[in-house]
Amino acid sequence: MVKSMKKKLSLISVTIFILSLSSTAFAQTQTTNPPPAQPVPQTGTSTINQSGIQQTAKSNNLCVKVGEPATAKPASCNEATPLLSSGPHPQAPPVDGDLQIEIQRQFGISMIGGYDQQHMQWAWEKFWEVSNTNFNSLVRGSIIQVTSVSNTHQSACPNPNSPSVYIGQFPEETAFKHILMHELGHVIRNCSGRERAQESAFIQAHKAEGGVSYYAKNAPACTGSDNTSEDYAEMIAFYLNNGTPVASYLRCYQQQQFRLSPQEYPLHFKVAQDVLGAY
Amino acid sequence: MNYLLQAMPTKIKILAAGLIASIIIITILLALQTNPQHRRTSTPESPALPLQKIKIGEKVPSNIENNFNITSKEATTEGKVIYSLESQNAIRTDQIITQNNQVIFQRVYVPESPNDPNHLLISSMISRYGTPEKTIQGSKLWGPFIMLYIYSNKGLAFIGNPNTDEVYELQTFSPTSVDDYIQKYGDDIDNTPPGGES
């Protein structure tokens, strides 16, 4: 009886010991080997921009060699052509009601201070256009306050009490849309956490490739800002450029610039793609 | 159960109690070892913060150049040797500074993944070390929202983002005054007036 009790007791003790060991080991695995972060999925309806596809196809039409053409290809085919749209992007549906309310309802972004109807419309279009990426979820909750063009800047992270960015009403559509993405690009870097914003990979890209635009290379002289911060915002804005040139009259945008080129800036392009998803 | 206990000889009872007690002690010890919070609470003077590669005030080990993935070494006119170390941060690499054959300063880039056991939070550093002697807003590398937290008399400083609660960089050094720290090691401080990102 005593012998069998001894046996049972030692068996129970060994089992408890093994269980406690394995539960601690499990806890350790949970701490050191987390599952990889998944990109944030986008939801919501979207209309495909068919005209964008047609335009892209049309522009490429003459330069594609099929069989043995009798005529030489146009000289323009040999020029370095800007990257056009990376693909079809969601198109903004028409809005009958108040655009300010619709932008808030659809994207969780407040545009306050009296933006005119035209700038509200451009913002509505741009937020729709990038809605197949992670962009809107990363800047959700932002308050955008109207200001003068020269006072455009990011001031805080999204919060319900104060504006996170101030953006002037740039008269040119492409400039306004670019600056909208640029300032909210600062929000992504400063407010999302380094892992989500791919900080280390970005620093590596900045060191290896420099700034992606004239402004990103000359920010201290242009606005007193620093190149690293401005390069991040420019990377986001040019990655989300749909192929239209950014106006050259913008301060410190000395030449027309198009979409972020994966050939010219492969490391920046990869960072932007990892942060935002395919565009 | 009572019957069983009564029927058990005293020796076995003692053995069983001892066994259970040792299991509990071992479990507690293992749990403490694997708790990352516990690992983060050491003082900078001990070799302790797991990120610290070498203890401040220690003699420079003879094998320093082989042990720390050193990418460059620079001797200054003041008799200091600045070692740059391989780091996740390609622009502002980890650093060890020695003088008179002693380690006087080191800085380490804090891993960005929240799941990394060496990831640090500003809130946990402040609850551990108290209110900093001085904070300075603005970083040359990370922009105008970034803050430097200085505990110069404890030989500790860190750079962090108050918006995300993340510590970006940890520095340890021989205790000194705030002004001396800023003069010697405050090279990332952006002196332009705090403002937003343009």
Interface residues (C-beta under 8 A of the other chain):
Chain A: M1 V2 M5 K6 L9 S10 S13 I16 F17 S20 L21 T24 A27 Q28 T31 T32 P34 T152 H153 Q154 S155 A156 C157 Y166 E183 H186 R189 N190 C191 S192 G193 R194 E195 E199 S200 I203 Q204 H206 K207 A208 A219 C222 T223 G224 S225 D226 T228 S229 E230 A233
Chain B: L4 A7 M8 P9 I12 L15 A16 L19 I20 I23 I26 T27 L30 A31 T34 P36 Q88 N89 A90 I91 Y109 E112 S113 P114 N115 P117 K140 L141 W142 G143 P144 F145 N161 N163 T164 E166 Y168 D190 T192 G195 G196 E197 S198
